[in-house]
């Protein structure tokens, strides 16, 4: 992960050399590896506004 501090706030980027799944049938099995081979970084949500503004955000609350 690399974090760039800009006047507009921090920007976070990640680069993984492996896939997100160990299941070869998963669409995430080689997604990160393909990005790595193309030398592409993933822009991450870093600030509270970016995280809560993500339309795919789901929140799970665990109770003990």
PQR file of N, CA, C, O and H, with PARSE charges and radii, in Angstrom:
ATOM      1  N   UNK A   1       0.846  -1.162   0.000 -0.4000 1.5000
ATOM      2  CA  UNK A   1       0.000   0.000   0.000 -0.0000 2.0000
ATOM      3  C   UNK A   1       0.897   1.233   0.000  0.5500 1.7000
ATOM      4  O   UNK A   1       1.918   1.287   0.687 -0.5500 1.4000
ATOM      5  N   UNK A   2       0.493   2.197  -0.775 -0.4000 1.5000
ATOM      6  CA  UNK A   2       1.159   3.490  -0.776 -0.0000 2.0000
ATOM      7  C   UNK A   2       0.095   4.542  -0.516  0.5500 1.7000
ATOM      8  O   UNK A   2      -0.979   4.512  -1.118 -0.5500 1.4000
ATOM      9  H   UNK A   2      -0.336   2.152  -1.332  0.4000 1.0000
ATOM     10  N   UNK A   3       0.391   5.462   0.372 -0.4000 1.5000
ATOM     11  CA  UNK A   3      -0.536   6.539   0.680 -0.0000 2.0000
ATOM     12  C   UNK A   3       0.105   7.849   0.261  0.5500 1.7000
ATOM     13  O   UNK A   3       1.216   8.181   0.675 -0.5500 1.4000
ATOM     14  H   UNK A   3       1.263   5.487   0.861  0.4000 1.0000
ATOM     15  N   UNK A   4      -0.614   8.575  -0.560 -0.4000 1.5000
ATOM     16  CA  UNK A   4      -0.148   9.872  -1.040 -0.0000 2.0000
ATOM     17  C   UNK A   4      -0.908  10.948  -0.262  0.5500 1.7000
ATOM     18  O   UNK A   4      -2.138  10.929  -0.219 -0.5500 1.4000
ATOM     19  H   UNK A   4      -1.517   8.305  -0.895  0.4000 1.0000
ATOM     20  N   UNK A   5      -0.190  11.874   0.344 -0.4000 1.5000
ATOM     21  CA  UNK A   5      -0.828  12.964   1.074 -0.0000 2.0000
ATOM     22  C   UNK A   5      -0.940  14.159   0.141  0.5500 1.7000
ATOM     23  O   UNK A   5       0.063  14.756  -0.249 -0.5500 1.4000
ATOM     24  H   UNK A   5       0.809  11.889   0.309  0.4000 1.0000
ATOM     25  N   UNK A   6      -2.185  14.502  -0.214 -0.4000 1.5000
ATOM     26  CA  UNK A   6      -2.431  15.587  -1.153 -0.0000 2.0000
ATOM     27  C   UNK A   6      -3.188  16.715  -0.442  0.5500 1.7000
ATOM     28  O   UNK A   6      -3.719  16.505   0.649 -0.5500 1.4000
ATOM     29  H   UNK A   6      -3.000  14.017   0.103  0.4000 1.0000
ATOM     30  N   UNK A   7      -3.244  17.900  -1.044 -0.4000 1.5000
ATOM     31  CA  UNK A   7      -4.021  18.989  -0.446 -0.0000 2.0000
ATOM     32  C   UNK A   7      -5.506  18.629  -0.278  0.5500 1.7000
ATOM     33  O   UNK A   7      -6.183  19.189   0.584 -0.5500 1.4000
ATOM     34  H   UNK A   7      -2.813  18.070  -1.930  0.4000 1.0000
ATOM     35  N   UNK A   8      -6.013  17.698  -1.097 -0.4000 1.5000
ATOM     36  CA  UNK A   8      -7.412  17.277  -1.001 -0.0000 2.0000
ATOM     37  C   UNK A   8      -7.609  16.117  -0.032  0.5500 1.7000
ATOM     38  O   UNK A   8      -8.725  15.621   0.122 -0.5500 1.4000
ATOM     39  H   UNK A   8      -5.463  17.243  -1.798  0.4000 1.0000
ATOM     40  N   UNK A   9      -6.551  15.686   0.612 -0.4000 1.5000
ATOM     41  CA  UNK A   9      -6.636  14.570   1.544 -0.0000 2.0000
ATOM     42  C   UNK A   9      -5.819  13.393   1.042  0.5500 1.7000
ATOM     43  O   UNK A   9      -5.271  13.431  -0.059 -0.5500 1.4000
ATOM     44  H   UNK A   9      -5.644  16.089   0.487  0.4000 1.0000
ATOM     45  N   UNK A  10      -5.741  12.351   1.851 -0.4000 1.5000
ATOM     46  CA  UNK A  10      -4.915  11.199   1.465 -0.0000 2.0000
ATOM     47  C   UNK A  10      -5.546  10.388   0.340  0.5500 1.7000
ATOM     48  O   UNK A  10      -6.768  10.301   0.221 -0.5500 1.4000
ATOM     49  H   UNK A  10      -6.186  12.319   2.746  0.4000 1.0000
ATOM     50  N   UNK A  11      -4.684   9.798  -0.480 -0.4000 1.5000
ATOM     51  CA  UNK A  11      -5.098   8.858  -1.519 -0.0000 2.0000
ATOM     52  C   UNK A  11      -4.311   7.578  -1.295  0.5500 1.7000
ATOM     53  O   UNK A  11      -3.084   7.602  -1.205 -0.5500 1.4000
ATOM     54  H   UNK A  11      -3.691   9.869  -0.384  0.4000 1.0000
ATOM     55  N   UNK A  12      -5.017   6.470  -1.204 -0.4000 1.5000
ATOM     56  CA  UNK A  12      -4.359   5.187  -0.940 -0.0000 2.0000
ATOM     57  C   UNK A  12      -4.433   4.306  -2.181  0.5500 1.7000
ATOM     58  O   UNK A  12      -5.459   4.246  -2.857 -0.5500 1.4000
ATOM     59  H   UNK A  12      -6.014   6.451  -1.277  0.4000 1.0000
ATOM     60  N   UNK A  13      -3.329   3.627  -2.467 -0.4000 1.5000
ATOM     61  CA  UNK A  13      -3.236   2.721  -3.607 -0.0000 2.0000
ATOM     62  C   UNK A  13      -2.625   1.412  -3.136  0.5500 1.7000
ATOM     63  O   UNK A  13      -1.719   1.406  -2.303 -0.5500 1.4000
ATOM     64  H   UNK A  13      -2.495   3.676  -1.917  0.4000 1.0000
ATOM     65  N   UNK A  14      -3.123   0.303  -3.671 -0.4000 1.5000
ATOM     66  CA  UNK A  14      -2.562  -1.004  -3.316 -0.0000 2.0000
ATOM     67  C   UNK A  14      -2.183  -1.772  -4.565  0.5500 1.7000
ATOM     68  O   UNK A  14      -2.683  -1.519  -5.661 -0.5500 1.4000
ATOM     69  H   UNK A  14      -3.859   0.308  -4.348  0.4000 1.0000
ATOM     70  N   UNK A  15      -1.283  -2.717  -4.361 -0.4000 1.5000
ATOM     71  CA  UNK A  15      -0.835  -3.594  -5.428 -0.0000 2.0000
ATOM     72  C   UNK A  15      -0.589  -4.959  -4.805  0.5500 1.7000
ATOM     73  O   UNK A  15       0.304  -5.107  -3.971 -0.5500 1.4000
ATOM     74  H   UNK A  15      -0.876  -2.922  -3.471  0.4000 1.0000
ATOM     75  N   UNK A  16      -1.366  -5.947  -5.197 -0.4000 1.5000
ATOM     76  CA  UNK A  16      -1.200  -7.303  -4.691 -0.0000 2.0000
ATOM     77  C   UNK A  16      -0.600  -8.183  -5.779  0.5500 1.7000
ATOM     78  O   UNK A  16      -0.922  -8.032  -6.957 -0.5500 1.4000
ATOM     79  H   UNK A  16      -2.091  -5.827  -5.875  0.4000 1.0000
ATOM     80  N   UNK A  17       0.255  -9.085  -5.386 -0.4000 1.5000
ATOM     81  CA  UNK A  17       0.904  -9.980  -6.348 -0.0000 2.0000
ATOM     82  C   UNK A  17       0.208 -11.324  -6.436  0.5500 1.7000
ATOM     83  O   UNK A  17       0.702 -12.241  -7.093 -0.5500 1.4000
ATOM     84  H   UNK A  17       0.516  -9.208  -4.429  0.4000 1.0000
ATOM     85  N   UNK A  18      -0.928 -11.447  -5.783 -0.4000 1.5000
ATOM     86  CA  UNK A  18      -1.651 -12.724  -5.747 -0.0000 2.0000
ATOM     87  C   UNK A  18      -3.148 -12.463  -5.838  0.5500 1.7000
ATOM     88  O   UNK A  18      -3.585 -11.321  -5.701 -0.5500 1.4000
ATOM     89  H   UNK A  18      -1.329 -10.702  -5.250  0.4000 1.0000
ATOM     90  N   UNK A  19      -3.935 -13.503  -6.066 -0.4000 1.5000
ATOM     91  CA  UNK A  19      -5.381 -13.377  -6.160 -0.0000 2.0000
ATOM     92  C   UNK A  19      -6.038 -13.320  -4.795  0.5500 1.7000
ATOM     93  O   UNK A  19      -5.412 -13.623  -3.779 -0.5500 1.4000
ATOM     94  H   UNK A  19      -3.580 -14.431  -6.177  0.4000 1.0000
ATOM     95  N   UNK A  20      -7.290 -12.933  -4.779 -0.4000 1.5000
ATOM     96  CA  UNK A  20      -8.036 -12.795  -3.537 -0.0000 2.0000
ATOM     97  C   UNK A  20      -8.766 -14.075  -3.140  0.5500 1.7000
ATOM     98  O   UNK A  20      -9.411 -14.113  -2.092 -0.5500 1.4000
ATOM     99  H   UNK A  20      -7.798 -12.686  -5.604  0.4000 1.0000
ATOM    100  N   UNK A  21      -8.678 -15.109  -3.949 -0.4000 1.5000
ATOM    101  CA  UNK A  21      -9.382 -16.353  -3.665 -0.0000 2.0000
ATOM    102  C   UNK A  21      -8.491 -17.541  -4.011  0.5500 1.7000
ATOM    103  O   UNK A  21      -7.695 -17.484  -4.949 -0.5500 1.4000
ATOM    104  H   UNK A  21      -8.154 -15.078  -4.801  0.4000 1.0000
ATOM    105  N   UNK A  22      -8.633 -18.604  -3.252 -0.4000 1.5000
ATOM    106  CA  UNK A  22      -7.906 -19.835  -3.569 -0.0000 2.0000
ATOM    107  C   UNK A  22      -8.760 -20.785  -4.400  0.5500 1.7000
ATOM    108  O   UNK A  22      -8.328 -21.891  -4.725 -0.5500 1.4000
ATOM    109  H   UNK A  22      -9.279 -18.651  -2.490  0.4000 1.0000
ATOM    110  N   UNK A  23      -9.973 -20.352  -4.743 -0.4000 1.5000
ATOM    111  CA  UNK A  23     -10.895 -21.163  -5.537 -0.0000 2.0000
ATOM    112  C   UNK A  23     -10.735 -20.806  -7.013  0.5500 1.7000
ATOM    113  O   UNK A  23     -11.081 -19.689  -7.396 -0.5500 1.4000
ATOM    114  H   UNK A  23     -10.324 -19.454  -4.478  0.4000 1.0000
ATOM    115  N   UNK A  24     -10.226 -21.704  -7.860 -0.4000 1.5000
ATOM    116  CA  UNK A  24     -10.031 -21.388  -9.277 -0.0000 2.0000
ATOM    117  C   UNK A  24     -11.316 -20.996 -10.013  0.5500 1.7000
ATOM    118  O   UNK A  24     -11.245 -20.369 -11.070 -0.5500 1.4000
ATOM    119  H   UNK A  24      -9.945 -22.612  -7.549  0.4000 1.0000
ATOM    120  N   UNK A  25     -12.470 -21.346  -9.484 -0.4000 1.5000
ATOM    121  CA  UNK A  25     -13.738 -20.987 -10.125 -0.0000 2.0000
ATOM    122  C   UNK A  25     -14.179 -19.566  -9.779  0.5500 1.7000
ATOM    123  O   UNK A  25     -15.109 -19.043 -10.393 -0.5500 1.4000
ATOM    124  H   UNK A  25     -12.528 -21.855  -8.626  0.4000 1.0000
ATOM    125  N   UNK A  26     -13.534 -18.948  -8.818 -0.4000 1.5000
ATOM    126  CA  UNK A  26     -13.914 -17.606  -8.372 -0.0000 2.0000
ATOM    127  C   UNK A  26     -13.415 -16.551  -9.351  0.5500 1.7000
ATOM    128  O   UNK A  26     -12.314 -16.678  -9.888 -0.5500 1.4000
ATOM    129  H   UNK A  26     -12.779 -19.373  -8.319  0.4000 1.0000
ATOM    130  N   UNK A  27     -14.219 -15.502  -9.590 -0.4000 1.5000
ATOM    131  CA  UNK A  27     -13.744 -14.407 -10.450 -0.0000 2.0000
ATOM    132  C   UNK A  27     -12.589 -13.637  -9.801  0.5500 1.7000
ATOM    133  O   UNK A  27     -11.914 -12.859 -10.476 -0.5500 1.4000
ATOM    134  H   UNK A  27     -15.113 -15.399  -9.153  0.4000 1.0000
ATOM    135  N   UNK A  28     -12.358 -13.842  -8.520 -0.4000 1.5000
ATOM    136  CA  UNK A  28     -11.283 -13.147  -7.811 -0.0000 2.0000
ATOM    137  C   UNK A  28     -10.002 -13.985  -7.711  0.5500 1.7000
ATOM    138  O   UNK A  28      -9.035 -13.587  -7.062 -0.5500 1.4000
ATOM    139  H   UNK A  28     -12.907 -14.473  -7.972  0.4000 1.0000
ATOM    140  N   UNK A  29     -10.016 -15.136  -8.359 -0.4000 1.5000
ATOM    141  CA  UNK A  29      -8.864 -16.048  -8.285 -0.0000 2.0000
ATOM    142  C   UNK A  29      -7.603 -15.412  -8.878  0.5500 1.7000
ATOM    143  O   UNK A  29      -6.520 -15.549  -8.309 -0.5500 1.4000
ATOM    144  H   UNK A  29     -10.802 -15.458  -8.887  0.4000 1.0000
ATOM    145  N   UNK A  30      -7.729 -14.724 -10.003 -0.4000 1.5000
ATOM    146  CA  UNK A  30      -6.559 -14.111 -10.654 -0.0000 2.0000
ATOM    147  C   UNK A  30      -6.708 -12.613 -10.891  0.5500 1.7000
ATOM    148  O   UNK A  30      -5.871 -12.014 -11.568 -0.5500 1.4000
ATOM    149  H   UNK A  30      -8.609 -14.613 -10.466  0.4000 1.0000
ATOM    150  N   UNK A  31      -7.755 -11.997 -10.348 -0.4000 1.5000
ATOM    151  CA  UNK A  31      -7.973 -10.584 -10.651 -0.0000 2.0000
ATOM    152  C   UNK A  31      -6.805  -9.696 -10.234  0.5500 1.7000
ATOM    153  O   UNK A  31      -6.383  -8.835 -11.005 -0.5500 1.4000
ATOM    154  H   UNK A  31      -8.434 -12.483  -9.799  0.4000 1.0000
ATOM    155  N   UNK A  32      -6.280  -9.891  -9.037 -0.4000 1.5000
ATOM    156  CA  UNK A  32      -5.170  -9.064  -8.578 -0.0000 2.0000
ATOM    157  C   UNK A  32      -3.871  -9.396  -9.311  0.5500 1.7000
ATOM    158  O   UNK A  32      -3.043  -8.516  -9.545 -0.5500 1.4000
ATOM    159  H   UNK A  32      -6.623 -10.591  -8.411  0.4000 1.0000
ATOM    160  N   UNK A  33      -3.697 -10.653  -9.669 -0.4000 1.5000
ATOM    161  CA  UNK A  33      -2.497 -11.070 -10.400 -0.0000 2.0000
ATOM    162  C   UNK A  33      -2.463 -10.415 -11.782  0.5500 1.7000
ATOM    163  O   UNK A  33      -1.407  -9.984 -12.243 -0.5500 1.4000
ATOM    164  H   UNK A  33      -4.369 -11.369  -9.479  0.4000 1.0000
ATOM    165  N   UNK A  34      -3.617 -10.343 -12.436 -0.4000 1.5000
ATOM    166  CA  UNK A  34      -3.666  -9.681 -13.755 -0.0000 2.0000
ATOM    167  C   UNK A  34      -3.322  -8.208 -13.640  0.5500 1.7000
ATOM    168  O   UNK A  34      -2.596  -7.674 -14.479 -0.5500 1.4000
ATOM    169  H   UNK A  34      -4.476 -10.693 -12.062  0.4000 1.0000
ATOM    170  N   UNK A  35      -3.839  -7.537 -12.602 -0.4000 1.5000
ATOM    171  CA  UNK A  35      -3.497  -6.128 -12.399 -0.0000 2.0000
ATOM    172  C   UNK A  35      -2.005  -5.972 -12.148  0.5500 1.7000
ATOM    173  O   UNK A  35      -1.375  -5.068 -12.697 -0.5500 1.4000
ATOM    174  H   UNK A  35      -4.429  -7.971 -11.921  0.4000 1.0000
ATOM    175  N   UNK A  36      -1.438  -6.838 -11.327 -0.4000 1.5000
ATOM    176  CA  UNK A  36      -0.002  -6.788 -11.027 -0.0000 2.0000
ATOM    177  C   UNK A  36       0.820  -6.954 -12.310  0.5500 1.7000
ATOM    178  O   UNK A  36       1.801  -6.239 -12.514 -0.5500 1.4000
ATOM    179  H   UNK A  36      -1.949  -7.572 -10.881  0.4000 1.0000
ATOM    180  N   UNK A  37       0.427  -7.887 -13.166 -0.4000 1.5000
ATOM    181  CA  UNK A  37       1.191  -8.126 -14.398 -0.0000 2.0000
ATOM    182  C   UNK A  37       1.134  -6.931 -15.343  0.5500 1.7000
ATOM    183  O   UNK A  37       2.037  -6.740 -16.158 -0.5500 1.4000
ATOM    184  H   UNK A  37      -0.370  -8.469 -13.000  0.4000 1.0000
ATOM    185  N   UNK A  38       0.069  -6.118 -15.237 -0.4000 1.5000
ATOM    186  CA  UNK A  38      -0.048  -4.900 -16.049 -0.0000 2.0000
ATOM    187  C   UNK A  38       0.501  -3.672 -15.322  0.5500 1.7000
ATOM    188  O   UNK A  38       0.412  -2.552 -15.824 -0.5500 1.4000
ATOM    189  H   UNK A  38      -0.664  -6.273 -14.576  0.4000 1.0000
ATOM    190  N   UNK A  39       1.078  -3.898 -14.114 -0.4000 1.5000
ATOM    191  CA  UNK A  39       1.631  -2.815 -13.287 -0.0000 2.0000
ATOM    192  C   UNK A  39       0.574  -1.778 -12.947  0.5500 1.7000
ATOM    193  O   UNK A  39       0.846  -0.577 -12.958 -0.5500 1.4000
ATOM    194  H   UNK A  39       1.150  -4.808 -13.705  0.4000 1.0000
ATOM    195  N   UNK A  40      -0.628  -2.241 -12.647 -0.4000 1.5000
ATOM    196  CA  UNK A  40      -1.730  -1.353 -12.292 -0.0000 2.0000
ATOM    197  C   UNK A  40      -1.980  -1.391 -10.787  0.5500 1.7000
ATOM    198  O   UNK A  40      -2.032  -2.459 -10.177 -0.5500 1.4000
ATOM    199  H   UNK A  40      -0.849  -3.216 -12.638  0.4000 1.0000
ATOM    200  N   UNK A  41      -2.130  -0.225 -10.213 -0.4000 1.5000
ATOM    201  CA  UNK A  41      -2.457  -0.094  -8.797 -0.0000 2.0000
ATOM    202  C   UNK A  41      -3.973   0.013  -8.643  0.5500 1.7000
ATOM    203  O   UNK A  41      -4.667   0.443  -9.564 -0.5500 1.4000
ATOM    204  H   UNK A  41      -2.087   0.642 -10.708  0.4000 1.0000
ATOM    205  N   UNK A  42      -4.471  -0.374  -7.497 -0.4000 1.5000
ATOM    206  CA  UNK A  42      -5.887  -0.237  -7.174 -0.0000 2.0000
ATOM    207  C   UNK A  42      -6.028   0.969  -6.250  0.5500 1.7000
ATOM    208  O   UNK A  42      -5.330   1.060  -5.240 -0.5500 1.4000
ATOM    209  H   UNK A  42      -3.907  -0.723  -6.749  0.4000 1.0000
ATOM    210  N   UNK A  43      -6.924   1.893  -6.589 -0.4000 1.5000
ATOM    211  CA  UNK A  43      -7.185   3.026  -5.719 -0.0000 2.0000
ATOM    212  C   UNK A  43      -8.155   2.573  -4.641  0.5500 1.7000
ATOM    213  O   UNK A  43      -9.246   2.086  -4.939 -0.5500 1.4000
ATOM    214  H   UNK A  43      -7.491   1.819  -7.410  0.4000 1.0000
ATOM    215  N   UNK A  44      -7.757   2.733  -3.404 -0.4000 1.5000
ATOM    216  CA  UNK A  44      -8.560   2.273  -2.272 -0.0000 2.0000
ATOM    217  C   UNK A  44      -9.370   3.410  -1.668  0.5500 1.7000
ATOM    218  O   UNK A  44      -9.009   4.583  -1.771 -0.5500 1.4000
ATOM    219  H   UNK A  44      -6.871   3.128  -3.162  0.4000 1.0000
ATOM    220  N   UNK A  45     -10.471   3.032  -1.039 -0.4000 1.5000
ATOM    221  CA  UNK A  45     -11.233   3.988  -0.249 -0.0000 2.0000
ATOM    222  C   UNK A  45     -10.466   4.159   1.056  0.5500 1.7000
ATOM    223  O   UNK A  45     -10.141   3.169   1.713 -0.5500 1.4000
ATOM    224  H   UNK A  45     -10.764   2.080  -0.956  0.4000 1.0000
ATOM    225  N   UNK A  46     -10.172   5.400   1.442 -0.4000 1.5000
ATOM    226  CA  UNK A  46      -9.301   5.653   2.581 -0.0000 2.0000
ATOM    227  C   UNK A  46      -9.977   6.524   3.636  0.5500 1.7000
ATOM    228  O   UNK A  46      -9.865   6.260   4.833 -0.5500 1.4000
ATOM    229  H   UNK A  46     -10.436   6.204   0.909  0.4000 1.0000
ATOM    230  N   UNK A  47     -10.669   7.551   3.192 -0.4000 1.5000
ATOM    231  CA  UNK A  47     -11.305   8.463   4.144 -0.0000 2.0000
ATOM    232  C   UNK A  47     -12.697   7.952   4.514  0.5500 1.7000
ATOM    233  O   UNK A  47     -13.266   7.114   3.814 -0.5500 1.4000
ATOM    234  H   UNK A  47     -10.760   7.766   2.219  0.4000 1.0000
ATOM    235  N   UNK A  48     -13.233   8.458   5.611 -0.4000 1.5000
ATOM    236  CA  UNK A  48     -14.578   8.081   6.044 -0.0000 2.0000
ATOM    237  C   UNK A  48     -15.605   8.372   4.953  0.5500 1.7000
ATOM    238  O   UNK A  48     -16.506   7.566   4.721 -0.5500 1.4000
ATOM    239  H   UNK A  48     -12.770   9.139   6.179  0.4000 1.0000
ATOM    240  N   UNK A  49     -15.478   9.518   4.282 -0.4000 1.5000
ATOM    241  CA  UNK A  49     -16.420   9.886   3.218 -0.0000 2.0000
ATOM    242  C   UNK A  49     -16.342   8.903   2.047  0.5500 1.7000
ATOM    243  O   UNK A  49     -17.371   8.529   1.485 -0.5500 1.4000
ATOM    244  H   UNK A  49     -14.746  10.173   4.470  0.4000 1.0000
ATOM    245  N   UNK A  50     -15.128   8.483   1.676 -0.4000 1.5000
ATOM    246  CA  UNK A  50     -14.972   7.523   0.583 -0.0000 2.0000
ATOM    247  C   UNK A  50     -15.559   6.162   0.959  0.5500 1.7000
ATOM    248  O   UNK A  50     -16.216   5.515   0.143 -0.5500 1.4000
ATOM    249  H   UNK A  50     -14.291   8.787   2.132  0.4000 1.0000
ATOM    250  N   UNK A  51     -15.324   5.744   2.175 -0.4000 1.5000
ATOM    251  CA  UNK A  51     -15.824   4.439   2.616 -0.0000 2.0000
ATOM    252  C   UNK A  51     -17.346   4.436   2.686  0.5500 1.7000
ATOM    253  O   UNK A  51     -17.985   3.538   2.137 -0.5500 1.4000
ATOM    254  H   UNK A  51     -14.791   6.270   2.837  0.4000 1.0000
ATOM    255  N   UNK A  52     -17.932   5.417   3.348 -0.4000 1.5000
ATOM    256  CA  UNK A  52     -19.392   5.441   3.485 -0.0000 2.0000
ATOM    257  C   UNK A  52     -20.088   5.810   2.177  0.5500 1.7000
ATOM    258  O   UNK A  52     -21.273   5.521   2.014 -0.5500 1.4000
ATOM    259  H   UNK A  52     -17.413   6.146   3.794  0.4000 1.0000
ATOM    260  N   UNK A  53     -19.375   6.443   1.243 -0.4000 1.5000
ATOM    261  CA  UNK A  53     -19.955   6.799  -0.041 -0.0000 2.0000
ATOM    262  C   UNK A  53     -19.941   5.676  -1.062  0.5500 1.7000
ATOM    263  O   UNK A  53     -20.478   5.831  -2.159 -0.5500 1.4000
ATOM    264  H   UNK A  53     -18.412   6.677   1.376  0.4000 1.0000
ATOM    265  N   UNK A  54     -19.338   4.552  -0.719 -0.4000 1.5000
ATOM    266  CA  UNK A  54     -19.267   3.414  -1.630 -0.0000 2.0000
ATOM    267  C   UNK A  54     -20.638   2.753  -1.730  0.5500 1.7000
ATOM    268  O   UNK A  54     -21.154   2.277  -0.719 -0.5500 1.4000
ATOM    269  H   UNK A  54     -18.902   4.426   0.172  0.4000 1.0000
ATOM    270  N   UNK A  55     -21.248   2.707  -2.929 -0.4000 1.5000
ATOM    271  CA  UNK A  55     -22.574   2.095  -3.061 -0.0000 2.0000
ATOM    272  C   UNK A  55     -22.580   0.592  -2.772  0.5500 1.7000
ATOM    273  O   UNK A  55     -23.642   0.018  -2.529 -0.5500 1.4000
ATOM    274  H   UNK A  55     -20.828   3.093  -3.750  0.4000 1.0000
ATOM    275  N   UNK A  56     -21.427  -0.041  -2.795 -0.4000 1.5000
ATOM    276  CA  UNK A  56     -21.363  -1.479  -2.515 -0.0000 2.0000
ATOM    277  C   UNK A  56     -21.108  -1.772  -1.034  0.5500 1.7000
ATOM    278  O   UNK A  56     -20.973  -2.933  -0.647 -0.5500 1.4000
ATOM    279  H   UNK A  56     -20.565   0.425  -2.992  0.4000 1.0000
ATOM    280  N   UNK A  57     -21.041  -0.739  -0.214 -0.4000 1.5000
ATOM    281  CA  UNK A  57     -20.760  -0.909   1.209 -0.0000 2.0000
ATOM    282  C   UNK A  57     -21.869  -1.687   1.904  0.5500 1.7000
ATOM    283  O   UNK A  57     -23.053  -1.389   1.750 -0.5500 1.4000
ATOM    284  H   UNK A  57     -21.151   0.204  -0.527  0.4000 1.0000
ATOM    285  N   UNK A  58     -21.465  -2.674   2.660 -0.4000 1.5000
ATOM    286  CA  UNK A  58     -22.397  -3.390   3.539 -0.0000 2.0000
ATOM    287  C   UNK A  58     -21.785  -3.378   4.939  0.5500 1.7000
ATOM    288  O   UNK A  58     -20.568  -3.469   5.100 -0.5500 1.4000
ATOM    289  H   UNK A  58     -20.503  -2.916   2.786  0.4000 1.0000
ATOM    290  N   UNK A  59     -22.635  -3.265   5.931 -0.4000 1.5000
ATOM    291  CA  UNK A  59     -22.183  -3.223   7.310 -0.0000 2.0000
ATOM    292  C   UNK A  59     -22.784  -4.406   8.048  0.5500 1.7000
ATOM    293  O   UNK A  59     -23.990  -4.646   7.983 -0.5500 1.4000
ATOM    294  H   UNK A  59     -23.623  -3.191   5.800  0.4000 1.0000
ATOM    295  N   UNK A  60     -21.944  -5.133   8.742 -0.4000 1.5000
ATOM    296  CA  UNK A  60     -22.383  -6.258   9.551 -0.0000 2.0000
ATOM    297  C   UNK A  60     -22.003  -5.965  10.995  0.5500 1.7000
ATOM    298  O   UNK A  60     -20.832  -5.740  11.300 -0.5500 1.4000
ATOM    299  H   UNK A  60     -20.964  -4.939   8.794  0.4000 1.0000
ATOM    300  N   UNK A  61     -22.987  -5.969  11.876 -0.4000 1.5000
ATOM    301  CA  UNK A  61     -22.737  -5.736  13.285 -0.0000 2.0000
ATOM    302  C   UNK A  61     -22.802  -7.061  14.028  0.5500 1.7000
ATOM    303  O   UNK A  61     -23.797  -7.782  13.957 -0.5500 1.4000
ATOM    304  H   UNK A  61     -23.938  -6.152  11.627  0.4000 1.0000
ATOM    305  N   UNK A  62     -21.729  -7.368  14.739 -0.4000 1.5000
ATOM    306  CA  UNK A  62     -21.663  -8.613  15.489 -0.0000 2.0000
ATOM    307  C   UNK A  62     -21.945  -8.318  16.955  0.5500 1.7000
ATOM    308  O   UNK A  62     -21.477  -7.321  17.503 -0.5500 1.4000
ATOM    309  H   UNK A  62     -20.921  -6.782  14.796  0.4000 1.0000
ATOM    310  N   UNK A  63     -22.702  -9.182  17.566 -0.4000 1.5000
ATOM    311  CA  UNK A  63     -23.008  -9.040  18.990 -0.0000 2.0000
ATOM    312  C   UNK A  63     -22.492 -10.270  19.717  0.5500 1.7000
ATOM    313  O   UNK A  63     -22.603 -11.388  19.213 -0.5500 1.4000
ATOM    314  H   UNK A  63     -23.082  -9.992  17.120  0.4000 1.0000
ATOM    315  N   UNK A  64     -21.931 -10.066  20.895 -0.4000 1.5000
ATOM    316  CA  UNK A  64     -21.438 -11.216  21.656 -0.0000 2.0000
ATOM    317  C   UNK A  64     -22.458 -11.676  22.668  0.5500 1.7000
ATOM    318  O   UNK A  64     -22.213 -12.635  23.399 -0.5500 1.4000
ATOM    319  H   UNK A  64     -21.841  -9.158  21.304  0.4000 1.0000
TER
END
